[in-house]
């Protein structure tokens, strides 16, 4: 089946690109193996911000006596918290699906693999396989959580951010390997929910300005977060009382351990390329992502790539702007995208930007 313009991946890069391509008159086919909205809506930005709102309300309640309001106590219903988060996500995803439908974007649900530079095989959830021919292809396959290559990562209780966002209880003791935006946002959220949180930190929020980090550290500690600075995880064991997380200080080489019920692996994210069939299509890539030029064009002239799949700044709004730019270039329009200054933020209390 011949298709004019195929986009692989319906995250913030892919679905925004699909809408822009349709606005410019292209007949667009959008292929997605999981959920419309991608990581950002379903397992990232929106999910964490929904939970952050709950956490902020809880922290405000804890400080009400400062304002002369005496509370006899309160409790949280984590099931209701998760239901609210899911409702927010569902509402936004439904909205995006309606916009795509309005622009007559064809949506195919399944995992896409390039068989050659023009041929795409799509494996549907039910096991059926469809083969497409595409004139132009935009790769927006996104990313997946990274896992530290240490012994014990396959043990029960060692999870990724995808798992923690859908967990059915508040862990009593939560250890977090990683102190980037994902790790610190989830640390602050679950500390508010009642977890005892230990953050194993190599470099705290390294994307943020150093002066900001100096000032925010006391706030995080005041909120109850235990931050183990300059440390890395060296292994995980199953003990009689949950998980034992072995750590080593990078500067002093001193070893220590943290006891936890759940260990969140949050060292970062990596491009999701393993099912894409880049070799078969002759598209150049490495461990950092798909290689593209300044116009998002790969070494195969009619194949472009954007967003997390290319490495670089793994931010939803970056992917969206790259998607718009790539589509306009692919359809013969001019676009001057500037990525030298990009907004960045961390949803903790206080918020950082």
Secondary structure in CASP SS format (residue, H / E / C, confidence):
PFRMAT SS
TARGET T0000
AUTHOR 0000-0000-0000
METHOD secondary structure of the structure
MODEL  1
X C 1.00
X E 1.00
X E 1.00
X E 1.00
X E 1.00
X E 1.00
X E 1.00
X E 1.00
X C 1.00
X C 1.00
X C 1.00
X C 1.00
X C 1.00
X H 1.00
X H 1.00
X H 1.00
X H 1.00
X H 1.00
X H 1.00
X H 1.00
X H 1.00
X H 1.00
X H 1.00
X C 1.00
X C 1.00
X C 1.00
X C 1.00
X E 1.00
X E 1.00
X E 1.00
X E 1.00
X E 1.00
X C 1.00
X C 1.00
X C 1.00
X C 1.00
X C 1.00
X H 1.00
X H 1.00
X H 1.00
X H 1.00
X H 1.00
X H 1.00
X C 1.00
X H 1.00
X H 1.00
X H 1.00
X H 1.00
X H 1.00
X H 1.00
X H 1.00
X H 1.00
X H 1.00
X H 1.00
X H 1.00
X H 1.00
X H 1.00
X H 1.00
X H 1.00
X H 1.00
X H 1.00
X H 1.00
X C 1.00
X H 1.00
X H 1.00
X H 1.00
X H 1.00
X C 1.00
X C 1.00
X C 1.00
X C 1.00
X C 1.00
X C 1.00
X C 1.00
X C 1.00
X C 1.00
X C 1.00
X H 1.00
X H 1.00
X H 1.00
X H 1.00
X H 1.00
X H 1.00
X H 1.00
X H 1.00
X H 1.00
X H 1.00
X H 1.00
X H 1.00
X H 1.00
X H 1.00
X H 1.00
X H 1.00
X H 1.00
X H 1.00
X H 1.00
X H 1.00
X H 1.00
X H 1.00
X H 1.00
X H 1.00
X H 1.00
X C 1.00
X C 1.00
X C 1.00
X E 1.00
X E 1.00
X E 1.00
X E 1.00
X C 1.00
X E 1.00
X E 1.00
X E 1.00
X E 1.00
X C 1.00
X C 1.00
X C 1.00
X C 1.00
X E 1.00
X E 1.00
X E 1.00
X E 1.00
X E 1.00
X C 1.00
X C 1.00
X C 1.00
X C 1.00
X C 1.00
X E 1.00
X E 1.00
X E 1.00
X E 1.00
X E 1.00
X E 1.00
X E 1.00
X E 1.00
X E 1.00
X E 1.00
X E 1.00
X C 1.00
X C 1.00
X C 1.00
X E 1.00
X E 1.00
X E 1.00
X C 1.00
X C 1.00
X C 1.00
X C 1.00
X C 1.00
X E 1.00
X C 1.00
X C 1.00
X C 1.00
X C 1.00
X C 1.00
X C 1.00
X E 1.00
X E 1.00
X C 1.00
X H 1.00
X H 1.00
X H 1.00
X H 1.00
X H 1.00
X C 1.00
X C 1.00
X C 1.00
X C 1.00
X C 1.00
X C 1.00
X C 1.00
X E 1.00
X E 1.00
X E 1.00
X E 1.00
X E 1.00
X C 1.00
X C 1.00
X C 1.00
X H 1.00
X H 1.00
X H 1.00
X H 1.00
X H 1.00
X H 1.00
X H 1.00
X H 1.00
X H 1.00
X H 1.00
X H 1.00
X H 1.00
X H 1.00
X C 1.00
X C 1.00
X E 1.00
X E 1.00
X E 1.00
X E 1.00
X E 1.00
X C 1.00
X C 1.00
X C 1.00
X C 1.00
X C 1.00
X C 1.00
X C 1.00
X C 1.00
X C 1.00
X H 1.00
X H 1.00
X H 1.00
X H 1.00
X H 1.00
X H 1.00
X H 1.00
X H 1.00
X H 1.00
X H 1.00
X H 1.00
X H 1.00
X H 1.00
X C 1.00
X C 1.00
X C 1.00
X E 1.00
X E 1.00
X E 1.00
X C 1.00
X C 1.00
X E 1.00
X E 1.00
X E 1.00
X E 1.00
X E 1.00
X E 1.00
X E 1.00
X E 1.00
X E 1.00
X C 1.00
X C 1.00
X E 1.00
X E 1.00
X E 1.00
X E 1.00
X E 1.00
X E 1.00
X E 1.00
X E 1.00
X C 1.00
X C 1.00
X C 1.00
X C 1.00
X C 1.00
X E 1.00
X E 1.00
X E 1.00
X E 1.00
X E 1.00
X E 1.00
X C 1.00
X E 1.00
X E 1.00
X E 1.00
X E 1.00
X C 1.00
X C 1.00
X C 1.00
X E 1.00
X E 1.00
X E 1.00
X C 1.00
X C 1.00
X C 1.00
X C 1.00
X C 1.00
X C 1.00
X H 1.00
X H 1.00
X H 1.00
X H 1.00
X C 1.00
X C 1.00
X C 1.00
X E 1.00
X E 1.00
X C 1.00
X C 1.00
X E 1.00
X E 1.00
X C 1.00
X C 1.00
X C 1.00
X C 1.00
X C 1.00
X C 1.00
X E 1.00
X C 1.00
X C 1.00
X C 1.00
X C 1.00
X C 1.00
X E 1.00
X E 1.00
X E 1.00
X C 1.00
X H 1.00
X H 1.00
X H 1.00
X H 1.00
X C 1.00
X C 1.00
X C 1.00
X C 1.00
X C 1.00
X H 1.00
X H 1.00
X H 1.00
X H 1.00
X H 1.00
X H 1.00
X H 1.00
X H 1.00
X H 1.00
X H 1.00
X H 1.00
X H 1.00
X H 1.00
X H 1.00
X H 1.00
X C 1.00
X C 1.00
X C 1.00
X C 1.00
X C 1.00
X C 1.00
X C 1.00
X C 1.00
X C 1.00
X C 1.00
X C 1.00
X C 1.00
X C 1.00
X C 1.00
X C 1.00
X E 1.00
X C 1.00
X C 1.00
X C 1.00
X C 1.00
X C 1.00
X E 1.00
X C 1.00
END
